[in-house]
Amino acid sequence: MQIRNTFIVATTMVMLTAALAGCNREDSSQIAGAPAKKTLGVTLPNLTNPYYVAMKKSFEDNGAAQGFNVKVSIADNDDAKQLSQVQSLVQQKVDAVAVNCVSSGPCVAVIGELNRAKIPAFTINLLPDIDGMKQQGVSVVQGVQTDQAEGGHYIGEQLVKDLGPDGKAVIGIVGEPTSISANARDDGFKQAIASNPNLKVVALVNGKVEETTSLKVTTEMLQGNPEMTVVFSDTEPSALGAAAAIEQLGKKGNVQLYSFVDKEGVKRIEDNSILKAGAIQEPVKLASLLVDSVKKHFAGETLPPLLNSPPLLVNKDNAPKVIDAAY
């Protein structure tokens, strides 16, 4: 009896082992037969700006959801470092690269590296110089960016609404004339306020996207135009400097500020004492759109060369909620 029982136990163990081995072979076959994940390389200018922190996380989260491995490099605002990082991604044989240029001009060389390696190049937010790409014969599959002109238009429409149909305003702009994006924002703003002939832009100063510089030039602009009642800024750093100038000159309540903003600007709009309304970009959405485009590209779809995403309008009513939507 004992021998028989031992035989039965041994036979059962052999069968179980064979069954488990069969299961393992099946699992191994499924893993081996599964398509390899494609790798998306990403290069961002920095992580000191919360905008890029949110964009990085969105790339990682949305990339994983779409089945990509995502490798993110941070250029620390250094054009040469960004080029070197992209060269490293080329050596790693990634399948596609998303580039948020540190600077538009030097970024053309980055795209050239990807073209020569026949790696699909996508750009996001700050795009390479168009003329430079034409001259060097390089191209991207698609650029994804905020519709800057539309953002300026939103702000201008809000100003017209706030002033009413009979409203009047003398307006100064704190801009960055060397920036394509800033100029597009200014143009959109001016197009929107053109609906009311009583709104006149009389001055444009260069804030250089710096709070200290914008404080100085806005102060000079307001002192030289004492009738000025509205200031439009096309960047948040310039808006913070302009707000300080308005405060220091004792013009709070007499001069209103409208601007493209980020997190601090949204807080100022919620307070609504000087900064009345603005527009904010959506880094999470931009990264999500680009990941979708990469997926479509590998599926064989033809993509438009440029994808514009409108920013969010920010006013006193929606300011408490808008950061969660954008970031």
C-alpha positions as CSV (number, residue, x, y, z in Angstrom):
1,M,0.0,0.0,0.0
2,Q,2.8,2.4,0.9
3,I,4.5,1.7,-2.4
4,R,1.3,2.3,-4.3
5,N,0.7,5.6,-2.5
6,T,4.2,6.7,-3.2
7,F,3.8,5.9,-6.9
8,I,0.5,7.9,-7.0
9,V,2.1,10.9,-5.3
10,A,5.1,10.8,-7.6
11,T,2.9,10.5,-10.7
12,T,0.8,13.4,-9.6
13,M,3.9,15.6,-9.1
14,V,5.2,14.8,-12.5
15,M,1.9,15.7,-14.1
16,L,1.7,19.0,-12.2
17,T,5.3,19.8,-13.1
18,A,4.5,19.1,-16.8
19,A,1.4,21.3,-16.6
20,L,3.3,24.2,-15.0
21,A,6.0,23.8,-17.6
22,G,3.4,24.0,-20.3
23,C,1.9,27.1,-18.8
24,N,5.4,28.7,-18.5
25,R,6.1,27.9,-22.1
26,E,2.8,29.5,-23.1
27,D,3.6,32.6,-21.1
28,S,7.0,32.8,-22.6
29,S,5.6,32.4,-26.1
30,Q,3.2,35.3,-25.5
31,I,5.9,37.6,-24.2
32,A,8.3,36.7,-27.0
33,G,5.6,37.2,-29.6
34,A,4.5,40.6,-28.2
35,P,5.5,43.6,-30.3
36,A,8.4,45.5,-28.7
37,K,7.6,48.9,-27.2
38,K,8.7,51.9,-29.2
39,T,10.8,54.5,-27.4
40,L,10.0,58.2,-27.4
41,G,12.8,60.5,-26.6
42,V,12.0,63.9,-25.1
43,T,14.2,66.9,-24.6
44,L,13.0,69.8,-22.5
45,P,14.8,73.1,-21.6
46,N,14.6,72.9,-17.8
47,L,12.8,71.7,-14.7
48,T,13.0,75.0,-12.8
49,N,9.9,76.2,-14.6
50,P,6.7,74.5,-13.3
51,Y,5.5,74.5,-16.9
52,Y,8.1,72.0,-17.9
53,V,7.7,69.9,-14.8
54,A,4.0,69.5,-15.7
55,M,5.0,68.8,-19.4
56,K,7.5,66.1,-18.3
57,K,5.0,64.3,-16.2
58,S,2.4,64.4,-19.0
59,F,4.9,62.9,-21.5
60,E,5.6,60.1,-19.1
61,D,2.0,59.4,-18.1
62,N,0.5,59.7,-21.6
63,G,3.5,57.9,-23.2
64,A,3.0,55.0,-20.9
65,A,-0.7,54.9,-21.6
66,Q,0.0,54.8,-25.3
67,G,2.5,52.0,-25.0
68,F,5.7,53.9,-25.3
69,N,8.9,53.8,-23.3
70,V,9.7,57.5,-22.6
71,K,13.2,58.8,-22.1
72,V,13.3,62.5,-20.9
73,S,16.5,64.7,-21.1
74,I,16.8,68.1,-19.5
75,A,19.0,70.6,-21.3
76,D,19.4,73.2,-18.4
77,N,18.7,76.0,-20.9
78,D,21.9,75.1,-22.8
79,D,21.6,74.8,-26.6
80,A,24.8,72.8,-26.8
81,K,23.7,70.4,-24.1
82,Q,20.4,69.9,-25.9
83,L,22.2,69.0,-29.1
84,S,24.5,66.6,-27.2
85,Q,21.5,65.0,-25.5
86,V,19.7,64.4,-28.9
87,Q,22.9,62.9,-30.3
88,S,22.8,60.5,-27.3
89,L,19.2,59.6,-28.1
90,V,20.2,58.9,-31.7
91,Q,22.9,56.5,-30.5
92,Q,20.4,54.8,-28.3
93,K,18.3,54.2,-31.4
94,V,15.1,55.7,-30.1
95,D,12.1,55.5,-32.4
96,A,11.0,59.2,-32.3
97,V,12.1,62.4,-30.5
98,A,10.0,65.3,-29.2
99,V,12.0,68.5,-28.9
100,N,11.1,71.6,-26.9
101,C,13.8,73.9,-28.3
102,V,15.9,75.9,-25.8
103,S,16.3,78.5,-28.6
104,S,14.7,78.5,-32.0
105,G,17.9,79.2,-34.1
106,P,20.3,76.6,-32.6
107,C,17.5,74.1,-32.5
108,V,17.7,73.7,-36.3
109,A,20.9,71.7,-35.8
110,V,19.1,69.4,-33.4
111,I,16.5,68.6,-36.0
112,G,19.2,68.1,-38.5
113,E,20.7,65.4,-36.3
114,L,17.4,63.5,-36.2
115,N,16.8,63.9,-39.9
116,R,20.2,62.4,-40.7
117,A,19.5,59.5,-38.4
118,K,16.1,59.1,-40.0
119,I,14.4,59.4,-36.7
120,P,11.0,61.1,-36.8
121,A,11.3,64.6,-35.2
122,F,8.5,66.3,-33.5
123,T,8.6,69.7,-31.8
124,I,6.6,71.2,-29.0
125,N,6.0,74.6,-27.5
126,L,9.0,76.5,-28.8
127,L,9.6,75.5,-32.3
128,P,12.8,75.7,-34.5
129,D,13.4,78.7,-36.7
130,I,11.4,78.2,-39.9
131,D,13.8,80.1,-42.2
132,G,16.7,78.2,-40.7
133,M,15.1,74.9,-41.4
134,K,14.5,75.8,-45.0
135,Q,18.1,77.0,-45.5
136,Q,19.5,73.7,-44.0
137,G,16.9,71.5,-45.7
138,V,15.6,69.9,-42.5
139,S,12.0,69.2,-41.4
140,V,9.9,67.9,-38.6
141,V,6.9,65.5,-38.8
142,Q,4.8,67.9,-36.8
143,G,5.1,70.9,-34.5
144,V,2.6,71.2,-31.6
145,Q,2.2,74.6,-30.0
146,T,-0.1,77.0,-28.2
147,D,-2.0,79.2,-30.6
148,Q,-0.3,82.4,-29.4
149,A,-2.4,84.8,-31.5
150,E,-5.6,83.2,-30.3
151,G,-4.5,83.7,-26.7
152,G,-3.8,87.4,-27.4
153,H,-7.2,87.6,-29.1
154,Y,-8.9,86.1,-26.0
155,I,-7.4,88.7,-23.8
156,G,-8.3,91.5,-26.1
157,E,-11.9,90.3,-26.2
158,Q,-12.0,90.2,-22.4
159,L,-10.8,93.8,-22.3
160,V,-13.5,94.9,-24.7
161,K,-16.1,93.1,-22.7
162,D,-14.8,94.6,-19.4
163,L,-14.9,98.1,-20.7
164,G,-18.3,97.8,-22.4
165,P,-19.4,99.0,-25.8
166,D,-18.8,102.7,-25.0
167,G,-15.5,102.1,-23.2
168,K,-12.3,104.0,-23.9
169,A,-8.7,103.1,-23.2
170,V,-5.2,104.3,-23.9
171,I,-3.0,101.2,-24.0
172,G,0.6,100.4,-23.6
173,I,2.2,97.0,-24.4
174,V,5.1,95.5,-22.5
175,G,6.4,93.0,-25.1
176,E,9.5,91.2,-26.4
177,P,9.9,92.3,-30.1
178,T,12.5,89.7,-30.9
179,S,10.2,86.8,-30.0
180,I,7.9,85.3,-32.6
181,S,5.5,84.0,-30.0
182,A,5.3,87.3,-28.2
183,N,4.7,89.2,-31.4
184,A,1.9,86.8,-32.3
185,R,0.3,87.4,-28.9
186,D,0.5,91.2,-29.4
187,D,-1.0,90.9,-32.9
188,G,-3.9,88.8,-31.6
189,F,-4.6,91.3,-28.9
190,K,-4.6,94.3,-31.3
191,Q,-6.9,92.5,-33.7
192,A,-9.4,91.9,-30.9
193,I,-9.5,95.4,-29.6
194,A,-9.8,96.8,-33.1
195,S,-13.6,96.1,-32.8
196,N,-13.7,99.2,-30.6
197,P,-12.1,102.3,-32.2
198,N,-11.9,104.0,-28.8
199,L,-9.2,101.6,-27.7
200,K,-5.8,102.9,-28.8
201,V,-2.3,101.4,-28.5
202,V,0.1,104.3,-28.1
203,A,3.3,102.6,-26.9
204,L,5.3,99.4,-27.0
205,V,8.3,98.8,-24.7
206,N,10.6,95.8,-24.5
207,G,10.4,94.0,-21.1
208,K,12.8,91.3,-22.3
209,V,10.7,88.7,-20.4
210,E,12.3,90.0,-17.2
211,E,10.5,91.3,-14.1
212,T,13.2,93.9,-13.3
213,T,13.5,95.2,-16.8
214,S,9.7,95.4,-17.2
215,L,9.4,97.3,-13.9
216,K,11.8,99.9,-15.3
217,V,10.4,100.2,-18.8
218,T,6.7,100.2,-17.7
219,T,7.5,102.9,-15.2
220,E,9.0,105.0,-17.9
221,M,6.1,104.3,-20.3
222,L,3.5,105.3,-17.7
223,Q,5.4,108.4,-16.8
224,G,5.6,109.4,-20.5
225,N,1.9,108.6,-21.1
226,P,0.0,109.9,-18.0
227,E,-3.3,109.3,-19.8
228,M,-2.6,105.5,-20.1
229,T,-5.3,103.3,-18.5
230,V,-4.4,99.8,-19.7
231,V,-1.2,97.8,-19.9
232,F,-1.0,94.6,-21.9
233,S,1.9,92.2,-21.2
234,D,2.7,89.2,-23.4
235,T,4.6,87.3,-20.7
236,E,4.1,86.7,-17.0
237,P,7.6,88.0,-15.9
238,S,6.8,91.2,-17.7
239,A,3.4,91.3,-16.1
240,L,4.8,91.0,-12.6
241,G,7.2,93.9,-13.4
242,A,4.4,96.0,-14.9
243,A,2.2,95.3,-11.8
244,A,5.0,96.5,-9.6
245,A,5.3,99.7,-11.6
246,I,1.6,100.4,-11.5
247,E,1.7,99.9,-7.7
248,Q,4.8,102.0,-7.1
249,L,3.4,104.9,-9.2
250,G,0.2,105.0,-7.2
251,K,-1.9,104.1,-10.3
252,K,-3.7,101.1,-8.8
253,G,-7.3,101.5,-9.7
254,N,-6.5,103.9,-12.6
255,V,-4.4,101.5,-14.7
256,Q,-5.5,97.9,-15.4
257,L,-3.2,95.1,-16.5
258,Y,-4.0,92.2,-18.9
259,S,-1.4,89.5,-19.7
260,F,-0.4,86.0,-20.6
261,V,0.2,84.3,-17.3
262,D,1.4,81.3,-15.4
263,K,0.7,80.2,-11.8
264,E,1.6,83.4,-10.1
265,G,-0.3,85.5,-12.6
266,V,-3.4,83.4,-12.1
267,K,-3.2,84.2,-8.3
268,R,-3.0,87.9,-9.2
269,I,-6.1,87.6,-11.5
270,E,-8.0,85.9,-8.6
271,D,-7.0,88.9,-6.4
272,N,-8.1,91.1,-9.3
273,S,-6.7,94.4,-7.9
274,I,-4.4,95.2,-10.8
275,L,-4.2,92.1,-13.1
276,K,-7.7,91.7,-14.5
277,A,-7.5,88.8,-17.0
278,G,-5.1,86.8,-19.1
279,A,-4.4,83.6,-21.0
280,I,-2.5,80.5,-19.8
281,Q,-0.9,77.8,-21.8
282,E,-1.6,74.1,-21.1
283,P,1.6,72.1,-20.9
284,V,-0.2,68.9,-20.0
285,K,-2.5,69.1,-23.0
286,L,0.4,69.9,-25.4
287,A,2.4,66.8,-24.4
288,S,-0.7,64.7,-24.6
289,L,-1.4,65.9,-28.1
290,L,2.1,65.2,-29.2
291,V,2.1,61.7,-27.9
292,D,-1.2,61.1,-29.8
293,S,0.5,62.4,-32.9
294,V,3.5,60.1,-32.5
295,K,1.1,57.2,-32.1
296,K,-0.8,58.2,-35.3
297,H,2.4,58.6,-37.2
298,F,3.5,55.0,-36.4
299,A,0.1,53.8,-37.4
300,G,0.6,55.3,-40.9
301,E,-1.6,58.4,-40.6
302,T,-0.6,61.6,-42.3
303,L,-0.3,64.5,-39.9
304,P,-0.7,68.2,-40.4
305,P,2.7,70.0,-40.2
306,L,1.5,72.2,-37.4
307,L,-1.0,71.6,-34.6
308,N,-2.2,74.7,-32.8
309,S,-3.9,74.4,-29.4
310,P,-5.7,77.5,-28.0
311,P,-4.7,78.5,-24.4
312,L,-7.2,79.0,-21.6
313,L,-8.8,82.3,-20.9
314,V,-8.3,83.3,-17.3
315,N,-10.6,85.8,-15.5
316,K,-11.7,86.4,-12.0
317,D,-14.6,83.9,-12.3
318,N,-12.5,80.8,-13.3
319,A,-9.1,81.7,-11.8
320,P,-9.5,79.4,-8.8
321,K,-10.0,76.3,-11.1
322,V,-7.8,77.1,-14.1
323,I,-4.5,75.9,-12.8
324,D,-5.8,72.4,-12.2
325,A,-7.0,72.4,-15.8
326,A,-3.8,73.6,-17.3
327,Y,-1.3,71.8,-15.1
